[in-house]
């Protein structure tokens, strides 16, 4: 963070190991090393989610290549689906799989040696003319917690009122498209 920036702490999220509900282990995994015989599904290089795992493994003299097999997938939804169907294990933020955990499609692996958390912060340029608006957005997000945007809605979904055809206007302003 630059000294010219302003910020507000938003949340602290657990980073967890996850498997599909149907995946069976010969012995329940207790440590990260117990998962090395599994296929690891992970994000692409440069992904923050992957970097957290790589740093952790490095501290234990391990790499992602120490897993039996790895598959790099650039789409989080695809990773969650593959894990759900027993194609491997993954490491990600618990908030990213909250719905799948609640629906018992995925399970957190309670590893004794994996107590990782990550802080999320709202960050903007100090003195920004939008600072007040950023604070309003932050306050709104805090008031609704992690449920601000339902997981089933995507940015282009017509479930968002602003994306419905009747909400679209032309560029000259005011007229419907």
Secondary structure, 3 states (H helix, E strand, C coil): CCCCEEEEEEEEEEEEEEEECCCCCCCCCCCHHHHCCCEEEECCCCCHHHHHHHHHHHCCCCCHHHCCEEEECCCHHHHHHHHHCCCCEEEEEHHHHHHHHHCCCEEEECCCCCCEEEEEEEEEECCCCCHHHHHHHHHHHHHHHHHCCCCCCCCCCCCCHHHCHHHCECCCCCCEC
